[in-house]
Amino acid sequence: MEARTSKPESRTLERVLRAGSVVLVLAVVICAGIETARRVAARRQLEQAERAVRMLLEAPPEELPGAIQAIEQHWEWTAPLLETIRDREGNTARRQLSIDLARYRLQEDVADFIDRLLNCSSAQLVHYAAVLSAPRGDVTDRLWSVAEDAGLRAVVLARLGKSAEAQADLESLRQRSTNDIATVAYYTALATAYLGQESAALADLESALESADEGLLYNASCAYSLLAGHVASTDPDRARKYADRAVTLLDQSLATGFRDFRNIDSDPDLDPIRSHPNFHDGLDRLHWRWCFPFASIVRDDWETAMAEGGTPEEHLGACQRLAEQGFRPLSLSVASSDVDEAMRGVSAWYRPRAAEQEVRSWAGREAVMLALSESPSTDVDRRNDALRGRSDPDLRSGLIHFAARLGPSPDSWIDRLGSESDPAIRAAIVQLLGEFSIEQLPAPRREALVPGLLDLYRGDPDREVHGSVRWLLGQWGRRDRLDAVDAELAAAGRPEGRQWYVNGQGVTMVVLPSPAECLCGSPVTEEGRQDDESVQRLRVETPFSLSANEVTVGQFERFLQDQPAFRPQFAPSNESDKSAAQTGVSWYAAAAFCNWLSRQEGIPENQWCYQPNDSGQFDDGMKVAPGFQRRRGYRLPTEVEWEYACRAATDTAFSFGHGTDWLPNYGWFKQNSGLRVQLVGMLKPNRWGLFDMHGNVAEWCHDGYRTNIAGRSNETLADNAAIADGSGRVLRGGSFLNLSRFVRCASRQSAPPGSRHAIHGFRIARTEPNERGTTVASAENTGEATGGAAAAARGPVLPAWRLPPGSPLPALAPFDARQVKQYQQAWASHLAVPIEFTNSVGMQVGIPLGHGA
């Protein structure tokens, strides 16, 4: 029988279902409300997190602790945002540092930000100290171990209230920088101010100012400025007093000769006094705002340059040099000064930049074509230009290496060598002969050439010819004959009129052309480029010579007989051959070797370049001799000198060209070294007869490491600076353990001066007398051209702008396109360059005609 439900039961069930539906609806409504509230709260949290991150990115150093506190309050939401933006392209250095400091404070492992932190100014770092005060000893200990600036450490420690540690660093600074009054006074005044003890320090500073130069005056101004900012909120009267003194000192520094206007404009140390009513008085008297705008076109396929000259003649010379390098003018501006009624000009220039692969491809094709010519006399002009290699090292290297494989027999090249007058071509032919196999150039034929080559090695004045012959005879197994000639040359003394000489210890020194300009750094398009390689054209003012080879095991062993304490920690893997480059050498040992060599050469002690520390040791606290670049003793090359010598008047990634195709022929690196140091001089020299500038051992330079060498020259290094164990010293050239990108001309490394790594070695330099240095410098061998403009009469339209006779007048805007074209044609004619031409890689280059304004 089928069961039935009674009416009361049915009504009860209906009520239950109806109630259940109501409950279900209410649950759905409640859940929806909760989800909506959650989303609203999440949106609010996200908005707060975004505001906190924006506050962090925009916060000046003094507001950073508060900004980080806001980040911490919303860490669940801010952490993913920071993770997203921390490696974003376009982050400024300050923004990146703020992000890293926030993550550091909040217990994340971000110790990689220390390098950025060390590049802050003292004005910024003292504010970051509040962040660093967190109990994170792993990072702060590392920071102090690598920070080379005891003064900066003292300021930060004082900011943290660590009086004893700050005073210890100040004492260390005073002992190591006894002659650097400006630095000691600056840091002492700041550190003691944060400790509330500035009175005595300022009294010492004022005493030092009685005979101050412009550098000390400027540093003192910065110190007073920072003190004004420090006490502004607690003692306004004292802050005004400090600010007034800072402005007065800034004016005095300008009156004494300080002219680093860009630094004044950006130095955060001066921020507390920029609103001072008299801040700009001294600057305005010097018309510091009278500067030239320069629009740089940021394109990978274009290069831009600027020509500046104090006089029309100087500016014209700069224009001619740029024109000869393939640049074409974009604009010329003229401005006047109401101080001396003179006028100055500046012009912007550009040239297309071909991709490195395109340059190498073109150079390779052209080299093959020239190598396939039936004889060296075919297409003489093109071949000679390629062998000289003045503007295209890729083509020269390609021709040298292809000619033996594809070209005529060696006899035609040998015949030409005897009659060739151009030293660059002579050197190229010598290197080309080394590319012929034993089948092409048999042993008896080689032996017959040896006496003539030895005569060339002995007597040719050219540095590259001398080095090329040494390489060639080494390839042919005649190094013993070369050593005998070197001994003969060393005994004979130094001859006049040569670009090289052999000193009394048998070291070949190459005299380099100077004064001259040097390209330092690398373009952003260069493969393997690092952040510390920004491009600058710097001056090499001091004439100097550099050893053709790295210091060898045999040479260093003679030094160790007198100085056994400097015995390397790691012996070269082929130590039995005394011609291997010495490795495991510290910077201290290299400096001691330079003084030892000066003594061996009979150079008076007052001409030596390095001074031991108070204990008589070449170790922590030793010093550079005052005026070391004016002394005749041996020394390490400055970083600018090293790169200038390595490039040898080229501007490519390597001295022989752009790519790595020919690198195994010029440098020992990871791919061809067998992971061991090699004998010196086994590979081809660069254009100035210097061996192993790429690889083999990383070579110590004189300088302490800075983030960039921009703005420095071999004339602007501090004298008598104490060397500290914690400071980084520059190493250049890369080593046998490095990849190719680390042996480029621009590649830079650093290590503490006491480091004795198995790849560390060095070569020696020496300042040359002016009369000897200038005899080897010329427009041809420095890659520069001279402007031949003579003095001229005043122009009819702009009487204060004195132009050489026949020069077009500067254009005055606004003007239409027709006038633009006439103006550019006139200047192209005056500079003797075409408006349009085809460059060496087939690219059309022209002076842009512009449009009417």
Stockholm file with secondary structure:
# STOCKHOLM 1.0

chainA/1-853         MEARTSKPESRTLERVLRAGSVVLVLAVVICAGIETARRVAARRQLEQAERAVRMLLEAPPEELPGAIQAIEQHWEWTAPLLETIRDREGNTARRQLSIDLARYRLQEDVADFIDRLLNCSSAQLVHYAAVLSAPRGDVTDRLWSVAEDAGLRAVVLARLGKSAEAQADLESLRQRSTNDIATVAYYTALATAYLGQESAALADLESALESADEGLLYNASCAYSLLAGHVASTDPDRARKYADRAVTLLDQSLATGFRDFRNIDSDPDLDPIRSHPNFHDGLDRLHWRWCFPFASIVRDDWETAMAEGGTPEEHLGACQRLAEQGFRPLSLSVASSDVDEAMRGVSAWYRPRAAEQEVRSWAGREAVMLALSESPSTDVDRRNDALRGRSDPDLRSGLIHFAARLGPSPDSWIDRLGSESDPAIRAAIVQLLGEFSIEQLPAPRREALVPGLLDLYRGDPDREVHGSVRWLLGQWGRRDRLDAVDAELAAAGRPEGRQWYVNGQGVTMVVLPSPAECLCGSPVTEEGRQDDESVQRLRVETPFSLSANEVTVGQFERFLQDQPAFRPQFAPSNESDKSAAQTGVSWYAAAAFCNWLSRQEGIPENQWCYQPNDSGQFDDGMKVAPGFQRRRGYRLPTEVEWEYACRAATDTAFSFGHGTDWLPNYGWFKQNSGLRVQLVGMLKPNRWGLFDMHGNVAEWCHDGYRTNIAGRSNETLADNAAIADGSGRVLRGGSFLNLSRFVRCASRQSAPPGSRHAIHGFRIARTEPNERGTTVASAENTGEATGGAAAAARGPVLPAWRLPPGSPLPALAPFDARQVKQYQQAWASHLAVPIEFTNSVGMQVGIPLGHGA
#=GR chainA/1-853 SS CCCCCCHHHHHHHHHHHHHHHHHHHHHHHHHHHHHHHHHHHHHHHHHHHHHHHHHHHHCCGGGHHHHHHHHHHTHHHHHHHHHHHTTCTTCCHHHHHHHHHHHHHTTCCCGGGHHHHHTSCHHHHHHHHHHHTSSCHHHHHHHHHHCCCHHHHHHHHHHTTCHHHHHHHHHHHHHHCTTCHHHHHHHHHHHHHHTTCHHHHHHHHHHHGGGCCHHHHHHHHHHHHHHHHHHTTTCHHHHHHHHHHHHHHHHHHHHHTCCCHHHHHHCGGGGGGTTSTTTTHHHHHTTTTCCCCCCCCCCTTEEEEEEEESSHHHHHHHHHHHHHTTCEEEEEEEEECTTTCCEEEEEEEEEECCCHHHHHHHHHHHHHHHHTSSSTTTTHHHHHHHHHCSSCHHHHHHHHHHHHHHSCCHHHHHHHHHHCCCHHHHHHHHHHHTTSCTTTSCHHHHHHHHHHHHHHHHHCCCHHHHHHHHHHHHHTTCHHHHHHHHHHHHHHCCCSSCSEEECTTSCEEEECCCSEEEEESCCTTSTTCCTTCCCEEEEECSCEEEESSCCBHHHHHHHHHHCGGGCCSSCCTTTTSTTBBCCSCCHHHHHHHHHHHHHHTTCCGGGCSEECCTTSCSSTTCEECTTGGGSCSEECCCHHHHHHHHHSSCCSSBTTBSSSTTGGGTEECTTTSTTSCCBTTCSCCCTTSCCCCEESSEEEEEEECCSCCTTCCTTCCCSSCBCCTTSCEEEESCCTTSCGGGGSTTCEEEECTTCCCTTEECCCEEECCHHHHHHTCCHHHHTCCCCCCCCCCBCSSCTTSBCCTTCCCCCCSSCCHHHHHHHHHHHHHHTTCCSEEECTTSCEEECCCCCCC
#=GC SS_cons         CCCCCCHHHHHHHHHHHHHHHHHHHHHHHHHHHHHHHHHHHHHHHHHHHHHHHHHHHHCCGGGHHHHHHHHHHTHHHHHHHHHHHTTCTTCCHHHHHHHHHHHHHTTCCCGGGHHHHHTSCHHHHHHHHHHHTSSCHHHHHHHHHHCCCHHHHHHHHHHTTCHHHHHHHHHHHHHHCTTCHHHHHHHHHHHHHHTTCHHHHHHHHHHHGGGCCHHHHHHHHHHHHHHHHHHTTTCHHHHHHHHHHHHHHHHHHHHHTCCCHHHHHHCGGGGGGTTSTTTTHHHHHTTTTCCCCCCCCCCTTEEEEEEEESSHHHHHHHHHHHHHTTCEEEEEEEEECTTTCCEEEEEEEEEECCCHHHHHHHHHHHHHHHHTSSSTTTTHHHHHHHHHCSSCHHHHHHHHHHHHHHSCCHHHHHHHHHHCCCHHHHHHHHHHHTTSCTTTSCHHHHHHHHHHHHHHHHHCCCHHHHHHHHHHHHHTTCHHHHHHHHHHHHHHCCCSSCSEEECTTSCEEEECCCSEEEEESCCTTSTTCCTTCCCEEEEECSCEEEESSCCBHHHHHHHHHHCGGGCCSSCCTTTTSTTBBCCSCCHHHHHHHHHHHHHHTTCCGGGCSEECCTTSCSSTTCEECTTGGGSCSEECCCHHHHHHHHHSSCCSSBTTBSSSTTGGGTEECTTTSTTSCCBTTCSCCCTTSCCCCEESSEEEEEEECCSCCTTCCTTCCCSSCBCCTTSCEEEESCCTTSCGGGGSTTCEEEECTTCCCTTEECCCEEECCHHHHHHTCCHHHHTCCCCCCCCCCBCSSCTTSBCCTTCCCCCCSSCCHHHHHHHHHHHHHHTTCCSEEECTTSCEEECCCCCCC
//
